[in-house]
């Protein structure tokens, strides 16, 4: 039980924050023992979790980012335009959230784990559960990407990020 307390604490804090928050941008600080966790919010009450904390759930533990790999970004654009564009746009909300700023909001590991391990992420990841609720409980179909495809999409999203 003790090892689950941080997850329970963050979940409770998230629910309370969503319930009590206004529409202003801001930050909420949560004390978890000796650790302070800062959540950023946007004007539409979206919680931006600490980027360096959430690497998602899955096989991708570390992604070394260097300069954008243009070949992979081109492959990622093709994948995005054939498999993701139905529900996601870069700048507008569709069935799912816009993705242009995703690489600024989430870790590369989180993005790749989302694409290669979506079923487990959907069940266990607090961020994804919150997004699921925000988007009317419409789950994303499992993209079932391999790690090469996921990395290509990550490179594409990095190449279009603002």
C-alpha positions as CSV (number, residue, x, y, z in Angstrom):
1,X,0.0,0.0,0.0
2,X,2.8,2.4,0.9
3,X,4.3,2.3,-2.6
4,X,1.0,3.3,-4.1
5,X,0.6,6.4,-1.9
6,X,2.2,8.9,-4.3
7,X,-0.1,7.7,-7.2
8,X,-3.1,7.9,-4.9
9,X,-2.0,11.3,-3.6
10,X,-1.5,12.7,-7.1
11,X,-4.8,11.3,-8.3
12,X,-6.7,12.9,-5.4
13,X,-4.9,16.2,-5.8
14,X,-5.7,16.1,-9.5
15,X,-9.4,15.6,-8.9
16,X,-9.5,18.3,-6.3
17,X,-7.6,20.7,-8.5
18,X,-9.8,20.1,-11.6
19,X,-12.8,20.5,-9.4
20,X,-11.6,23.7,-7.7
21,X,-9.7,25.4,-10.5
22,X,-10.7,28.5,-12.3
23,X,-10.1,29.3,-16.0
24,X,-6.9,31.3,-15.3
25,X,-3.5,30.0,-16.2
26,X,-1.4,29.1,-13.2
27,X,0.4,26.6,-11.1
28,X,-0.6,24.3,-8.3
29,X,2.0,23.0,-5.9
30,X,1.4,19.8,-4.1
31,X,3.5,18.6,-1.2
32,X,4.1,14.8,-1.2
33,X,6.2,14.2,1.9
34,X,9.4,16.1,1.3
35,X,8.8,16.4,-2.4
36,X,7.0,19.3,-4.0
37,X,5.3,18.6,-7.3
38,X,4.3,21.5,-9.5
39,X,1.4,21.2,-11.9
40,X,1.0,23.9,-14.6
41,X,-2.5,24.7,-15.9
42,X,-3.6,26.3,-19.1
43,X,-6.6,28.7,-19.6
44,X,-8.8,25.7,-20.5
45,X,-8.0,23.9,-17.2
46,X,-5.7,21.4,-18.8
47,X,-3.1,20.1,-16.3
48,X,0.4,19.9,-17.6
49,X,2.2,17.3,-15.5
50,X,5.8,17.8,-14.6
51,X,7.5,16.8,-17.9
52,X,10.6,15.3,-16.2
53,X,8.5,13.1,-14.0
54,X,6.2,11.1,-16.3
55,X,7.9,8.8,-18.8
56,X,4.8,6.7,-19.4
57,X,4.5,3.0,-18.9
58,X,6.2,0.7,-21.3
59,X,9.5,-0.5,-22.8
60,X,11.0,2.9,-23.6
61,X,13.0,4.0,-20.6
62,X,15.3,6.7,-22.1
63,X,15.3,8.6,-25.4
64,X,18.4,10.4,-26.3
65,X,17.4,13.5,-28.3
66,X,19.9,15.2,-30.6
67,X,19.3,17.2,-33.7
68,X,16.1,16.3,-35.5
69,X,16.6,13.4,-37.8
70,X,14.9,14.7,-41.0
71,X,14.6,11.2,-42.6
72,X,12.7,9.9,-39.5
73,X,10.7,13.1,-39.4
74,X,9.6,12.6,-43.0
75,X,8.7,9.0,-42.2
76,X,6.8,10.2,-39.1
77,X,4.9,12.8,-41.2
78,X,3.7,10.0,-43.5
79,X,2.7,7.8,-40.5
80,X,0.9,10.8,-38.9
81,X,-0.9,11.7,-42.1
82,X,-2.1,8.1,-42.7
83,X,-2.8,6.9,-39.1
84,X,-3.2,9.9,-36.8
85,X,-4.7,12.8,-38.8
86,X,-8.3,11.3,-38.6
87,X,-8.5,12.1,-34.9
88,X,-5.6,14.6,-34.4
89,X,-4.6,17.9,-36.0
90,X,-1.5,19.8,-35.2
91,X,-3.4,23.0,-34.2
92,X,-7.1,22.2,-33.7
93,X,-9.0,20.0,-31.3
94,X,-10.7,17.2,-33.2
95,X,-11.7,13.9,-31.6
96,X,-8.4,14.1,-29.8
97,X,-6.2,17.0,-28.7
98,X,-4.0,19.1,-31.0
99,X,-0.4,17.7,-31.1
100,X,1.8,20.6,-32.2
101,X,3.0,21.3,-28.7
102,X,3.0,17.7,-27.4
103,X,6.8,17.5,-27.3
104,X,6.9,20.6,-25.1
105,X,4.3,19.1,-22.7
106,X,5.3,15.4,-22.5
107,X,8.6,13.6,-22.3
108,X,9.9,11.8,-25.4
109,X,9.6,8.5,-23.4
110,X,6.0,9.2,-22.6
111,X,5.1,9.9,-26.3
112,X,6.9,6.7,-27.5
113,X,5.4,4.6,-24.7
114,X,1.9,5.9,-25.5
115,X,2.4,4.8,-29.1
116,X,3.9,1.4,-28.5
117,X,2.1,0.5,-25.2
118,X,-1.3,2.3,-25.4
119,X,-3.5,-0.4,-23.7
120,X,-1.4,-0.4,-20.5
121,X,-1.0,3.4,-20.6
122,X,-4.7,3.8,-20.9
123,X,-5.3,1.6,-17.8
124,X,-2.6,2.9,-15.6
125,X,-1.3,6.4,-16.6
126,X,-2.9,9.3,-14.6
127,X,-2.2,11.8,-17.4
128,X,-3.9,9.7,-20.0
129,X,-6.9,9.0,-17.8
130,X,-7.4,12.7,-17.3
131,X,-7.2,13.3,-21.1
132,X,-9.6,10.5,-21.7
133,X,-12.1,12.3,-19.4
134,X,-11.5,15.6,-21.0
135,X,-12.2,14.3,-24.5
136,X,-15.6,12.8,-23.5
137,X,-14.3,9.3,-22.6
138,X,-13.5,8.6,-26.3
139,X,-10.5,6.3,-26.2
140,X,-7.8,6.4,-28.8
141,X,-7.6,3.3,-30.8
142,X,-4.4,1.4,-30.0
143,X,-1.9,2.6,-32.6
144,X,0.3,-0.5,-32.0
145,X,3.4,1.2,-33.4
146,X,6.7,-0.5,-33.2
147,X,9.5,1.6,-31.6
148,X,10.9,2.7,-35.0
149,X,7.5,4.0,-36.0
150,X,7.0,5.7,-32.7
151,X,10.4,7.4,-32.9
152,X,9.6,8.6,-36.4
153,X,6.3,10.2,-35.2
154,X,8.2,11.7,-32.3
155,X,10.7,13.2,-34.7
156,X,7.9,14.6,-36.8
157,X,6.3,16.1,-33.8
158,X,9.6,17.6,-32.7
159,X,10.0,19.1,-36.2
160,X,6.7,20.9,-36.1
161,X,6.8,22.0,-32.5
162,X,6.5,25.6,-31.7
